[in-house]
Amino acid sequence: MRDLVAGERAAVDEELSLGLLEPLRPPLMLALVALDRSRKASRAFEPIDSANREMRPAARFEEGGRLSLWLGQMPGEVDRLAIVAFLASGPGGGLSFRDYGALTLLGGSVRFRVDLNDRPDTALILAELYRHGGGWRLAANGGGSVQGLAGVAEAFAIEGGWARRLLHAPATRDEVGPERGRVGSQSSGSGVAVDARHVLSNAHVVEEAKGIAVLGDGRSQAAELVFADPRNDLALLRVEQPLPALARFRAGLDLHLGEDVVALGFPLQGLLGSGPQASAGNIAGLCGIGNDSSVFQFTAPIASGNSGGPIFDNSGHLLGLVCSSLNIDRIRAAGGNAENINFGVKGAIVRSFLDAFGIEPQLAGPSAPIGRAEMVRQARATIYRIGCTC
């Protein structure tokens, strides 16, 4: 038996039996998702799962959750197969994979063990089978999603109610804002100064805006949209009058699980007041839904209007931008509970975005942590409310 580590690959026979070493009992389940060459769900082979044990010519789940595969009969449109373990209780259901300790996938002559002691995920991509040189290979994966099966469905663009049927309710990542009204009204988001005449925010904050204003430093000035990147949810705004203070990025690109962060912005304008708001939390995950490595997860409370606001470490260095939250209402409707599962665009992505426009971000030198109140006092001069005419 050959033991694999995450990312390692091995050739497998076209007739293959796969399963978990551990007992497969509810809410722990397995699913098989067929993908095309773009790594999206293939319409030639709909997902199957261990709960319903639907029989297909090329694959079926047997008693006890063992998966039998006849890869030579898989439709030609299918380029790879993802083997997914998930908890049917879903996010907020009281369980995560850290309650299981470890899962071990056995298939043919290979074995892959995933350590789950520090994993808050409720869905895991254990491995992928893919075509190679006329045959098939298995790649050990182990990537997870705190959003569970719904996050996997979103990442692979699985259509229909497959995840909802298994989890009894959807759960998706929603943009935090901006606060919007009817056509002709005002909407509001947040932003941060990155050079003397540019403010950074989220693309969804300025989407379809007919007019944009940057408000802060005791004044308001019109802003021009230089470029919006919907994929990474970033927008660059230019103003005419110089900005007095700039945010400084952490020099290194590393983020640390559990480190303290502070989110600044202008949530719920008109309800919480017109000034900036600060909330504290920590980095809860180094990736987003579907193992999205462009974002990180944090716990500082946010609300509509926080979108585009900066996230700082406890030295006052910029780590990224607020972009979205898990859809808590849908989780609660399913009887579950989850709080402060929020996502920020990583500083590395932001810096690459700025580099594309010839903007050299300010990098902070080594410095010791400072008190939170002092850090917020210094950072306030760099943040702005983004007002949009819809």
Disulfide bonds with the S-S distance in Angstrom:
none
